[in-house]
Amino acid sequence: MWADSGYCGRLVTWAKEKLQLTLQIVKRSDGMSGFVVLPRRWVVERSLGWLMCSRRLVRDFEILPASSEAFIYFSQAMLLSRRLARRASGHRARPDRWAVAA
Protein backbone atom coordinates (compact mmCIF):
# COMPACT_ATOMS: atom_id res chain seq x y z
CA MET A 1 0.00 0.00 0.00
CA TRP A 2 1.05 3.57 -0.59
CA ALA A 3 0.52 6.46 1.79
CA ASP A 4 1.29 10.15 1.94
CA SER A 5 4.17 11.36 4.08
CA GLY A 6 1.63 12.63 6.61
CA TYR A 7 0.89 9.01 7.56
CA CYS A 8 4.42 7.97 8.45
CA GLY A 9 5.06 6.94 12.04
CA ARG A 10 2.92 4.52 14.01
CA LEU A 11 0.66 3.71 11.05
CA VAL A 12 3.46 1.83 9.29
CA THR A 13 4.05 -0.50 12.25
CA TRP A 14 0.30 -0.87 12.94
CA ALA A 15 -0.40 -1.88 9.32
CA LYS A 16 2.42 -4.41 9.43
CA GLU A 17 1.34 -5.94 12.75
CA LYS A 18 -2.45 -5.87 12.46
CA LEU A 19 -3.09 -6.07 8.70
CA GLN A 20 0.10 -7.79 7.51
CA LEU A 21 0.52 -5.04 4.89
CA THR A 22 3.65 -3.25 3.85
CA LEU A 23 3.00 0.47 3.83
CA GLN A 24 5.25 2.45 1.48
CA ILE A 25 5.44 6.18 2.22
CA VAL A 26 5.57 8.36 -0.92
CA LYS A 27 7.71 11.34 0.03
CA ARG A 28 8.33 14.60 -1.75
CA SER A 29 11.98 15.56 -1.93
CA ASP A 30 12.99 18.89 -0.43
CA GLY A 31 14.52 20.14 -3.70
CA MET A 32 11.16 20.21 -5.51
CA SER A 33 9.35 23.49 -5.96
CA GLY A 34 5.86 23.99 -7.30
CA PHE A 35 3.58 21.21 -8.49
CA VAL A 36 5.27 17.86 -9.08
CA VAL A 37 3.45 14.60 -9.79
CA LEU A 38 4.52 12.02 -7.25
CA PRO A 39 4.36 8.29 -8.02
CA ARG A 40 1.01 6.61 -7.29
CA ARG A 41 -0.50 9.75 -5.72
CA TRP A 42 -2.36 10.60 -8.93
CA VAL A 43 -4.32 7.34 -8.61
CA VAL A 44 -5.81 8.46 -5.30
CA GLU A 45 -6.51 11.99 -6.53
CA ARG A 46 -8.21 10.66 -9.69
CA SER A 47 -10.34 8.22 -7.69
CA LEU A 48 -11.44 10.94 -5.26
CA GLY A 49 -12.28 13.17 -8.22
CA TRP A 50 -14.55 10.47 -9.67
CA LEU A 51 -16.27 10.09 -6.31
CA MET A 52 -16.95 13.82 -6.11
CA CYS A 53 -19.18 13.49 -9.19
CA SER A 54 -21.75 12.01 -6.81
CA ARG A 55 -23.84 14.83 -5.41
CA ARG A 56 -24.32 13.09 -2.06
CA LEU A 57 -20.58 12.78 -1.44
CA VAL A 58 -19.63 16.39 -2.21
CA ARG A 59 -20.71 17.55 1.24
CA ASP A 60 -20.53 15.63 4.49
CA PHE A 61 -24.24 15.14 5.14
CA GLU A 62 -24.01 11.82 6.94
CA ILE A 63 -23.89 11.46 10.71
CA LEU A 64 -22.69 7.86 10.86
CA PRO A 65 -19.44 6.77 9.18
CA ALA A 66 -21.22 3.59 8.04
CA SER A 67 -23.64 5.73 6.00
CA SER A 68 -20.77 7.55 4.31
CA GLU A 69 -19.10 4.24 3.55
CA ALA A 70 -22.31 2.88 2.02
CA PHE A 71 -22.63 5.92 -0.27
CA ILE A 72 -19.00 5.53 -1.37
CA TYR A 73 -19.68 1.90 -2.31
CA PHE A 74 -22.86 2.94 -4.11
CA SER A 75 -21.06 5.67 -6.02
CA GLN A 76 -18.26 3.33 -7.10
CA ALA A 77 -20.82 0.70 -8.18
CA MET A 78 -22.61 3.31 -10.32
CA LEU A 79 -19.35 4.43 -11.94
CA LEU A 80 -18.26 0.88 -12.71
CA SER A 81 -21.65 -0.23 -14.00
CA ARG A 82 -21.81 2.75 -16.38
CA ARG A 83 -18.38 1.91 -17.74
CA LEU A 84 -19.22 -1.77 -18.14
CA ALA A 85 -22.52 -0.97 -19.88
CA ARG A 86 -20.79 1.45 -22.24
CA ARG A 87 -18.12 -1.13 -23.07
CA ALA A 88 -20.67 -3.96 -23.54
CA SER A 89 -22.82 -1.91 -25.90
CA GLY A 90 -19.84 -1.03 -28.06
CA HIS A 91 -20.49 2.68 -27.54
CA ARG A 92 -17.34 4.76 -27.80
CA ALA A 93 -16.72 7.73 -25.57
CA ARG A 94 -15.76 9.88 -28.59
CA PRO A 95 -16.94 8.97 -32.09
CA ASP A 96 -14.23 8.44 -34.66
CA ARG A 97 -14.62 11.38 -37.04
CA TRP A 98 -13.00 9.49 -39.92
CA ALA A 99 -15.48 6.61 -39.62
CA VAL A 100 -18.39 9.07 -40.01
CA ALA A 101 -16.93 10.53 -43.20
CA ALA A 102 -16.45 7.11 -44.81
Secondary structure, DSSP 8 states (H G I E B T S, - for coil): -EEEGGG-SHHHHHIIIII----EEE---TT--S----TTHHHHHHHHHHHTTSHHHHTT--SSHHHHHHHHHHHHHHHHHHHHHHHHHT--SS--HHHHH-
